[in-house]
Amino acid sequence: FTATELYTNGIFVNTNSARSASLARVGIGEVLLMWGHSFMAGPGGGTSISSNDQRSRTIPTVLANPDYPNNNFFQNIPELPLQFKPMDEGQVGPFGMESWFFSGLADTLINRLQVPVLIYSAAFGGSNIYQNYKNIRNEPFGYTWFGNGIWQNNGFPFKPIEATFGRYVPVTGLRGIITAHGVNDNSTLYADPVNFASNFNFVINHIRTVSANNAPNLAFMLGMEDDQFNAINNQLVNIINNDPNIFMGIDLRDPATHGSWRDDSYGTDRGHFINMLGLEKYLGLWANAIQNSFFTNTTPIVPVVNSALMN
């Protein structure tokens, strides 16, 4: 076909002749997985924006599990639907309940890279690396999380990671994981701050070797927490410095990231990013952190499942 041919509704049409041929949708674009605590998951209350570009994509969140009719938990991973949708103000699967800043980030990256962008969310408010570490080792947390034991008995908060890699990454591939974890690992009651780096490295290695089925170069981008958590931040810096495939993300140690657009959960002007102004600030931080070099200097996981199997 020549450069004058058009692609419309899955059909290539040659403007110079009557030739045409059908072509299945092909996966050309970037795929990111967002993972972390409530800063990454979003504040709730409908603080979200829709994408302005139809090339932004995600999947719906499916929580209903017939084994737990009175609670909302994932279906069995092989039964999760292979459905893709535009990024609106709704869910960003496999776990996210709202689009938060993801739609705006997708638009920014699409405009910059000129390719479609697919975003998954495994972010879980109130979660930490210690819990993910315990999930992987099939060990109890040692405390009750969110009022009952069903969450950890069903493998949360790590299960959204398993769902993404078990159901979706084989179809779409994955560029890397954008992460905001650390603030909830500062507690000696609910985490293990002394061994935070060791636990985090364990989880990263498990994701690369087991979840991703041996992808040792899978890229991660880790955000820095606020300056009152520098014992955690120092460990994050060590993780980044000792792995060429781990990059620094946003840096909340910067005083410019503190302001009235944040609540007081972790100290004055250092809590969650709230309201639309907080969304815009958080979006701006991540959009600036995820530079083009992240896409040129990393090795993505490529799809292994034929797209014909998606339906």
DOGU-158293 format. One record per residue: residue in three letters; x, y, z of N, C-alpha, C in turn. Coordinates in steps of 0.2 Angstrom, whole numbers, padded with zeros to 4 digits, always signed. Example, Ala and Ser with C-alpha at 12.3 -4.5 7.8 and 13.67 -1.06 7.14 Angstrom:
2
ALA+0066-0028+0039+0062-0022+0039+0066-0016+0039;SER+0064-0011+0035+0068-0005+0036+0064+0000+0039;
//
This chain:
311
PHE+0004-0006+0000+0000+0000+0000+0004+0006+0000;THR+0002+0012-0003+0005+0018-0003+0004+0023+0003;ALA+0007+0028+0003+0006+0033+0009-0001+0036+0008;THR-0004+0036+0002-0011+0039+0001-0016+0035+0004;GLU-0015+0029+0006-0020+0024+0008-0023+0026+0015;LEU-0029+0025+0016-0032+0027+0022-0034+0021+0027;TYR-0034+0022+0033-0036+0017+0038-0043+0019+0041;THR-0048+0015+0039-0055+0017+0042-0059+0011+0044;ASN-0060+0011+0051-0064+0005+0053-0061-0002+0052;GLY-0055-0002+0052-0051-0009+0051-0050-0010+0044;ILE-0052-0006+0040-0051-0007+0032-0046-0002+0030;PHE-0041-0005+0026-0036+0000+0022-0040+0001+0015;VAL-0040+0007+0014-0043+0009+0007-0038+0013+0003;ASN-0037+0011-0003-0032+0014-0007-0036+0019-0011;THR-0033+0025-0010-0037+0031-0014-0035+0031-0021;ASN-0030+0027-0023-0028+0027-0030-0031+0021-0034;SER-0034+0017-0031-0037+0011-0034-0043+0008-0030;ALA-0046+0003-0032-0051+0000-0029-0049-0005-0024;ARG-0042-0006-0023-0040-0011-0019-0041-0010-0012;SER-0043-0015-0008-0044-0015-0001-0042-0021+0002;ALA-0041-0021+0009-0039-0027+0013-0041-0026+0020;SER-0043-0031+0023-0045-0030+0030-0039-0032+0034;LEU-0038-0028+0040-0033-0029+0045-0035-0029+0052;ALA-0033-0034+0055-0035-0034+0062-0032-0028+0066;ARG-0035-0026+0072-0032-0021+0076-0025-0023+0078;VAL-0020-0019+0078-0013-0021+0080-0011-0017+0086;GLY-0007-0019+0090-0005-0016+0096+0001-0012+0095;ILE+0000-0006+0093+0005-0001+0093+0004+0005+0098;GLY+0008+0006+0103+0007+0011+0108+0011+0009+0114;GLU+0010+0013+0119+0013+0012+0126+0008+0009+0131;VAL+0010+0005+0135+0006+0002+0140+0010+0003+0147;LEU+0006+0006+0152+0009+0007+0159+0004+0004+0164;LEU+0007+0002+0169+0004+0000+0175+0005+0004+0181;MET+0000+0007+0184+0000+0012+0189-0001+0008+0196;TRP+0004+0008+0201+0004+0004+0207+0006+0008+0213;GLY+0002+0008+0218+0004+0011+0224-0001+0012+0229;HIS+0000+0017+0234-0005+0018+0239-0010+0023+0237;SER-0014+0026+0241-0019+0031+0240-0018+0037+0235;PHE-0011+0039+0236-0009+0045+0231-0010+0043+0224;MET-0008+0036+0223-0009+0034+0216-0016+0032+0214;ALA-0019+0029+0219-0026+0027+0218-0031+0032+0217;GLY-0030+0038+0220-0035+0043+0220-0039+0044+0226;PRO-0041+0051+0227-0044+0052+0234-0051+0050+0234;GLY-0054+0048+0229-0061+0046+0229-0066+0052+0228;GLY-0072+0052+0228-0077+0057+0228-0078+0060+0221;GLY-0076+0057+0216-0077+0059+0209-0072+0064+0207;THR-0066+0064+0210-0061+0068+0208-0057+0065+0202;SER-0059+0066+0196-0056+0063+0190-0058+0067+0184;ILE-0054+0066+0179-0056+0069+0172-0056+0064+0167;SER-0059+0065+0161-0059+0061+0156-0054+0063+0151;SER-0052+0058+0147-0047+0059+0142-0050+0063+0136;ASN-0046+0067+0133-0049+0071+0127-0047+0067+0120;ASP-0043+0061+0121-0041+0058+0115-0043+0051+0115;GLN-0046+0049+0110-0049+0042+0109-0043+0037+0109;ARG-0037+0039+0108-0032+0034+0109-0030+0032+0116;SER-0033+0035+0121-0031+0033+0128-0036+0027+0129;ARG-0033+0022+0132-0037+0016+0133-0036+0013+0140;THR-0041+0009+0143-0040+0005+0149-0045+0000+0148;ILE-0046-0004+0154-0051-0009+0155-0055-0008+0160;PRO-0061-0011+0160-0066-0010+0166-0063-0013+0172;THR-0065-0011+0178-0064-0014+0184-0069-0019+0186;VAL-0068-0025+0187-0072-0030+0189-0071-0033+0196;LEU-0075-0032+0201-0074-0034+0207-0078-0040+0210;ALA-0084-0041+0207-0089-0045+0209-0086-0052+0208;ASN-0086-0056+0214-0084-0063+0214-0090-0067+0217;PRO-0092-0072+0212-0098-0076+0215-0096-0080+0221;ASP-0090-0081+0223-0088-0085+0229-0090-0081+0235;TYR-0090-0074+0234-0091-0070+0240-0097-0065+0238;PRO-0103-0067+0238-0109-0063+0235-0110-0057+0239;ASN-0108-0057+0245-0109-0051+0249-0104-0046+0250;ASN-0098-0047+0246-0093-0043+0246-0090-0042+0239;ASN-0086-0037+0237-0084-0036+0231-0076-0038+0230;PHE-0075-0043+0227-0068-0045+0226-0067-0048+0219;PHE-0061-0049+0217-0060-0051+0210-0063-0057+0208;GLN-0065-0058+0202-0067-0064+0199-0060-0068+0199;ASN-0061-0075+0197-0055-0078+0196-0051-0075+0190;ILE-0045-0075+0190-0041-0071+0185-0042-0073+0178;PRO-0043-0080+0176-0044-0082+0169-0051-0079+0167;GLU-0055-0078+0171-0062-0076+0169-0063-0068+0169;LEU-0058-0064+0170-0058-0057+0169-0059-0055+0162;PRO-0063-0050+0160-0065-0049+0153-0059-0046+0150;LEU-0058-0048+0144-0053-0044+0139-0057-0039+0135;GLN-0059-0034+0138-0062-0028+0135-0058-0022+0136;PHE-0058-0018+0131-0054-0012+0132-0059-0006+0130;LYS-0058+0000+0133-0063+0005+0133-0059+0012+0133;PRO-0062+0017+0131-0059+0024+0131-0058+0026+0139;MET-0054+0030+0140-0052+0032+0147-0057+0038+0149;ASP-0062+0037+0152-0067+0042+0155-0066+0043+0162;GLU-0071+0046+0166-0070+0047+0173-0071+0041+0177;GLY-0072+0035+0174-0074+0029+0178-0068+0025+0179;GLN-0069+0019+0179-0065+0014+0182-0058+0013+0177;VAL-0053+0012+0180-0047+0010+0177-0044+0003+0180;GLY-0046-0002+0176-0045-0009+0179-0037-0011+0179;PRO-0036-0016+0182-0040-0021+0185-0043-0019+0192;PHE-0041-0014+0195-0043-0012+0201-0045-0005+0202;GLY-0043+0000+0199-0044+0007+0200-0052+0008+0199;MET-0055+0012+0204-0062+0013+0204-0063+0020+0201;GLU-0058+0024+0199-0059+0030+0196-0053+0032+0192;SER-0054+0036+0187-0048+0037+0182-0043+0042+0185;TRP-0045+0046+0191-0040+0050+0194-0036+0054+0189;PHE-0030+0054+0189-0026+0058+0185-0024+0054+0178;PHE-0026+0048+0178-0023+0044+0173-0025+0046+0166;SER-0031+0048+0165-0034+0051+0159-0029+0057+0156;GLY-0028+0061+0161-0024+0067+0159-0017+0065+0157;LEU-0014+0060+0161-0008+0058+0159-0007+0054+0152;ALA-0013+0050+0151-0013+0047+0144-0013+0052+0139;ASP-0017+0058+0140-0017+0063+0135-0011+0066+0134;THR-0007+0068+0139-0001+0071+0139+0004+0066+0135;LEU+0004+0060+0137+0009+0055+0133+0007+0054+0126;ILE+0001+0054+0125-0001+0053+0118+0001+0059+0113;ASN+0000+0065+0116+0002+0071+0113+0010+0071+0112;ARG+0013+0069+0117+0021+0069+0116+0023+0064+0112;LEU+0021+0058+0112+0024+0052+0109+0020+0050+0102;GLN+0014+0053+0101+0010+0052+0095+0009+0044+0094;VAL+0007+0041+0100+0005+0034+0099-0001+0033+0104;PRO-0005+0028+0104-0010+0027+0109-0007+0025+0115;VAL-0010+0026+0121-0008+0024+0127-0013+0020+0131;LEU-0011+0015+0134-0016+0010+0138-0013+0010+0145;ILE-0018+0011+0150-0016+0012+0157-0020+0007+0161;TYR-0016+0003+0165-0019-0001+0170-0018+0002+0177;SER-0022+0000+0182-0021+0002+0188-0022-0004+0193;ALA-0016-0005+0197-0017-0009+0203-0016-0006+0209;ALA-0017+0001+0209-0016+0005+0215-0021+0003+0220;PHE-0019+0003+0227-0024+0001+0232-0023+0006+0238;GLY-0028+0010+0240-0027+0015+0245-0026+0011+0252;GLY-0021+0013+0256-0020+0010+0262-0015+0005+0262;SER-0012+0003+0256-0008-0003+0255-0001-0001+0256;ASN+0004-0006+0257+0011-0004+0257+0015-0010+0254;ILE+0021-0009+0254+0026-0015+0251+0026-0021+0256;TYR+0026-0019+0262+0026-0025+0267+0020-0030+0266;GLN+0014-0027+0265+0008-0031+0263+0009-0035+0257;ASN+0012-0032+0252+0013-0036+0245+0018-0041+0247;TYR+0023-0040+0250+0028-0045+0252+0025-0051+0256;LYS+0021-0049+0261+0017-0055+0264+0013-0059+0260;ASN+0009-0055+0255+0005-0059+0251+0009-0064+0247;ILE+0014-0062+0244+0018-0066+0240+0021-0072+0244;ARG+0022-0071+0250+0025-0077+0254+0019-0081+0257;ASN+0013-0079+0256+0007-0082+0259+0007-0082+0266;GLU+0009-0076+0269+0010-0075+0276+0005-0070+0279;PRO+0002-0071+0285-0003-0066+0287+0001-0059+0289;PHE-0003-0054+0288+0001-0047+0290+0002-0047+0297;GLY-0001-0050+0301+0000-0049+0309-0005-0044+0312;TYR-0010-0041+0308-0015-0037+0310-0021-0037+0305;THR-0026-0034+0308-0032-0034+0303-0032-0028+0299;TRP-0033-0029+0293-0033-0024+0288-0040-0022+0285;PHE-0042-0016+0286-0048-0014+0284-0054-0017+0287;GLY-0053-0020+0293-0059-0022+0297-0060-0029+0296;ASN-0057-0033+0292-0058-0040+0291-0053-0044+0288;GLY-0053-0050+0288-0047-0054+0285-0048-0056+0278;ILE-0054-0055+0275-0055-0057+0268-0051-0054+0263;TRP-0049-0048+0264-0044-0045+0259-0038-0049+0259;GLN-0034-0050+0264-0028-0053+0264-0029-0060+0262;ASN-0034-0063+0264-0036-0070+0263-0037-0071+0255;ASN-0038-0066+0252-0039-0066+0244-0033-0063+0241;GLY-0028-0062+0244-0022-0060+0241-0021-0053+0240;PHE-0025-0049+0243-0024-0041+0242-0019-0039+0247;PRO-0015-0034+0245-0016-0029+0239-0012-0032+0233;PHE-0009-0038+0233-0005-0040+0227-0009-0042+0221;LYS-0015-0045+0223-0019-0048+0218-0020-0044+0211;PRO-0021-0037+0212-0022-0033+0205-0015-0034+0201;ILE-0009-0034+0204-0003-0036+0200-0004-0042+0197;GLU-0006-0047+0200-0006-0054+0197-0011-0054+0192;ALA-0017-0051+0193-0022-0050+0187-0019-0047+0181;THR-0016-0041+0182-0013-0038+0176-0009-0042+0172;PHE-0004-0046+0176+0001-0050+0172-0002-0056+0170;GLY-0007-0059+0173-0010-0065+0172-0015-0065+0166;ARG-0018-0059+0165-0024-0059+0160-0022-0054+0155;TYR-0019-0048+0156-0019-0043+0151-0012-0042+0148;VAL-0007-0042+0152+0000-0041+0149+0002-0046+0143;PRO+0000-0052+0144+0001-0057+0138-0002-0054+0131;VAL-0008-0051+0132-0011-0048+0126-0008-0042+0124;THR-0007-0037+0128-0005-0030+0126+0002-0029+0127;GLY+0006-0033+0131+0013-0031+0133+0013-0025+0138;LEU+0019-0023+0140+0019-0018+0145+0026-0015+0145;ARG+0026-0008+0145+0032-0004+0145+0035-0004+0152;GLY+0031-0003+0158+0034-0003+0164+0029-0001+0169;ILE+0031-0001+0176+0027+0000+0181+0028+0007+0185;ILE+0023+0011+0185+0024+0018+0189+0022+0017+0196;THR+0026+0019+0201+0025+0017+0207+0025+0022+0212;ALA+0020+0023+0217+0021+0027+0223+0019+0023+0229;HIS+0025+0020+0232+0025+0016+0238+0030+0019+0243;GLY+0028+0019+0249+0033+0020+0254+0030+0024+0260;VAL+0026+0028+0260+0023+0032+0265+0020+0027+0270;ASN+0016+0022+0268+0013+0018+0272+0017+0012+0275;ASP+0024+0012+0273+0029+0007+0275+0033+0011+0281;ASN+0031+0017+0283+0035+0020+0288+0032+0018+0295;SER+0027+0015+0296+0024+0013+0302+0027+0006+0305;THR+0029+0006+0311+0031+0000+0314+0026-0004+0316;LEU+0020-0002+0316+0014-0006+0318+0011-0010+0312;TYR+0011-0007+0306+0008-0010+0301+0013-0011+0295;ALA+0019-0011+0296+0024-0012+0291+0031-0014+0294;ASP+0036-0014+0290+0043-0015+0292+0048-0010+0289;PRO+0048-0004+0292+0052+0001+0289+0059+0000+0289;VAL+0062-0004+0294+0069-0005+0294+0071-0010+0287;ASN+0067-0014+0286+0068-0019+0280+0064-0017+0274;PHE+0062-0011+0273+0058-0008+0268+0062-0010+0261;ALA+0068-0008+0260+0072-0009+0254+0072-0016+0252;SER+0074-0020+0257+0074-0028+0256+0068-0030+0254;ASN+0062-0028+0257+0056-0031+0255+0054-0029+0248;PHE+0055-0022+0247+0053-0019+0240+0057-0023+0235;ASN+0064-0024+0236+0068-0028+0231+0065-0035+0230;PHE+0063-0038+0235+0060-0045+0235+0053-0045+0230;VAL+0049-0040+0231+0043-0039+0228+0044-0038+0220;ILE+0049-0033+0219+0051-0031+0212+0054-0038+0208;ASN+0058-0041+0212+0061-0047+0209+0055-0053+0208;HIS+0050-0053+0212+0045-0058+0211+0041-0056+0205;ILE+0039-0049+0204+0035-0047+0199+0039-0049+0192;ARG+0046-0047+0192+0049-0048+0186+0050-0056+0184;THR+0051-0060+0189+0053-0067+0188+0047-0071+0187;VAL+0042-0070+0192+0036-0074+0192+0030-0071+0189;SER+0028-0065+0191+0022-0062+0188+0023-0061+0180;ALA+0029-0058+0179+0030-0057+0172+0033-0062+0168;ASN+0034-0068+0171+0037-0074+0168+0044-0073+0165;ASN+0048-0071+0169+0055-0070+0168+0056-0064+0163;ALA+0055-0058+0166+0057-0051+0162+0061-0047+0167;PRO+0068-0049+0167+0072-0046+0172+0074-0039+0171;ASN+0072-0036+0165+0074-0029+0164+0067-0025+0164;LEU+0062-0028+0166+0056-0024+0167+0057-0018+0171;ALA+0055-0012+0168+0056-0006+0171+0051-0004+0176;PHE+0054+0000+0182+0050+0002+0187+0052+0010+0188;MET+0047+0014+0189+0048+0021+0191+0046+0022+0198;LEU+0050+0024+0203+0048+0025+0210+0048+0032+0212;GLY+0042+0034+0215+0041+0041+0217+0044+0042+0224;MET+0047+0048+0226+0050+0049+0232+0044+0052+0237;GLU+0044+0050+0243+0039+0052+0248+0041+0059+0250;ASP+0037+0062+0255+0038+0069+0258+0044+0068+0262;ASP+0046+0074+0264+0053+0075+0267+0053+0072+0275;GLN+0047+0071+0278+0047+0069+0284+0047+0061+0284;PHE+0048+0058+0278+0049+0051+0278+0056+0049+0275;ASN+0061+0053+0276+0067+0052+0273+0071+0046+0275;ALA+0069+0042+0280+0072+0036+0281+0069+0031+0276;ILE+0063+0032+0274+0061+0028+0268+0063+0030+0262;ASN+0064+0037+0261+0066+0040+0254+0074+0037+0253;ASN+0078+0037+0258+0085+0035+0258+0085+0028+0255;GLN+0080+0024+0257+0080+0017+0255+0078+0017+0247;LEU+0073+0021+0246+0071+0021+0239+0076+0023+0234;VAL+0080+0028+0236+0086+0030+0232+0091+0025+0231;ASN+0092+0021+0237+0097+0015+0236+0094+0010+0231;ILE+0088+0009+0231+0085+0004+0226+0086+0007+0219;ILE+0085+0013+0218+0086+0016+0211+0093+0016+0209;ASN+0097+0017+0214+0104+0018+0212+0107+0011+0210;ASN+0104+0006+0213+0107-0001+0212+0104-0005+0207;ASP+0100-0002+0203+0096-0006+0198+0095-0002+0192;PRO+0099-0003+0186+0098+0001+0180+0092+0002+0177;ASN+0087-0003+0179+0080-0003+0176+0075+0000+0181;ILE+0077+0004+0186+0073+0007+0190+0075+0015+0190;PHE+0069+0019+0189+0070+0026+0188+0067+0030+0193;MET+0069+0036+0195+0066+0040+0200+0060+0044+0196;GLY+0054+0044+0200+0048+0047+0198+0048+0054+0201;ILE+0042+0055+0204+0040+0062+0207+0044+0062+0213;ASP+0046+0068+0215+0050+0070+0221+0046+0074+0226;LEU+0042+0071+0231+0038+0075+0235+0042+0078+0241;ARG+0049+0077+0241+0053+0081+0246+0054+0088+0244;ASP+0052+0090+0238+0053+0097+0235+0047+0101+0239;PRO+0049+0106+0242+0044+0111+0245+0039+0113+0240;ALA+0040+0114+0234+0035+0116+0229+0030+0111+0228;THR+0030+0105+0231+0025+0100+0230+0020+0100+0236;HIS+0022+0105+0241+0017+0106+0247+0013+0112+0246;GLY+0007+0111+0248+0002+0117+0247-0005+0115+0249;SER-0009+0120+0248-0016+0120+0250-0020+0115+0246;TRP-0017+0112+0241-0021+0107+0236-0020+0100+0239;ARG-0017+0100+0245-0016+0094+0249-0019+0094+0256;ASP-0021+0088+0258-0024+0088+0265-0019+0087+0270;ASP-0021+0086+0276-0016+0086+0282-0015+0078+0284;SER-0016+0073+0280-0016+0066+0282-0009+0065+0285;TYR-0004+0068+0282+0003+0066+0285+0007+0073+0287;GLY+0003+0078+0289+0006+0084+0291+0003+0089+0287;THR+0004+0096+0289+0001+0101+0285+0004+0101+0278;ASP-0001+0102+0274+0000+0102+0266+0004+0097+0264;ARG+0004+0091+0267+0008+0085+0265+0004+0079+0264;GLY-0002+0079+0264-0006+0073+0263-0008+0072+0256;HIS-0014+0069+0255-0017+0068+0249-0018+0074+0244;PHE-0017+0073+0238-0018+0078+0233-0026+0078+0232;ILE-0029+0084+0234-0036+0084+0234-0039+0089+0229;ASN-0046+0088+0227-0049+0092+0223-0046+0093+0216;MET-0049+0097+0211-0046+0097+0205-0039+0100+0204;LEU-0038+0105+0209-0032+0108+0209-0026+0103+0211;GLY-0028+0099+0216-0023+0094+0218-0022+0089+0212;LEU-0027+0087+0209-0027+0082+0203-0022+0085+0198;GLU-0023+0092+0196-0019+0095+0191-0011+0095+0193;LYS-0010+0096+0200-0003+0096+0202+0000+0090+0202;TYR-0004+0084+0204-0001+0078+0204+0000+0075+0197;LEU-0005+0077+0192-0004+0075+0185+0003+0079+0183;GLY+0004+0085+0184+0009+0089+0182+0016+0085+0184;LEU+0016+0083+0190+0022+0080+0193+0024+0074+0190;TRP+0019+0070+0188+0020+0063+0185+0022+0064+0178;ALA+0018+0069+0174+0019+0070+0167+0027+0073+0166;ASN+0029+0077+0171+0036+0079+0171+0041+0074+0172;ALA+0039+0069+0177+0044+0064+0179+0045+0058+0173;ILE+0039+0057+0170+0039+0052+0165+0042+0055+0158;GLN+0048+0055+0158+0051+0059+0152+0052+0054+0146;ASN+0053+0056+0140+0053+0052+0134+0059+0047+0135;SER+0064+0049+0139+0070+0044+0140+0067+0037+0143;PHE+0062+0038+0147+0059+0032+0150+0057+0027+0145;PHE+0055+0029+0139+0052+0025+0134+0058+0023+0129;THR+0063+0027+0128+0068+0025+0124+0074+0021+0127;ASN+0074+0021+0134+0080+0018+0138+0077+0011+0141;THR+0071+0009+0140+0069+0003+0143+0066-0002+0138;THR+0066-0008+0141+0064-0014+0136+0057-0016+0139;PRO+0052-0015+0134+0046-0017+0136+0045-0025+0136;ILE+0040-0027+0139+0037-0034+0138+0033-0034+0132;VAL+0034-0039+0127+0030-0039+0121+0024-0044+0122;PRO+0019-0043+0118+0013-0047+0119+0015-0054+0116;VAL+0012-0059+0119+0013-0066+0117+0007-0070+0115;VAL+0001-0067+0116-0005-0070+0115-0008-0066+0109;ASN-0010-0070+0104-0013-0067+0097-0019-0063+0099;SER-0020-0057+0096-0026-0053+0098-0032-0056+0096;ALA-0032-0061+0091-0038-0065+0090-0041-0068+0096;LEU-0037-0069+0101-0040-0073+0107-0043-0068+0112;MET-0043-0062+0110-0045-0057+0115-0053-0057+0116;ASN-0057-0060+0111-0064-0060+0112-0066-0067+0114;
//
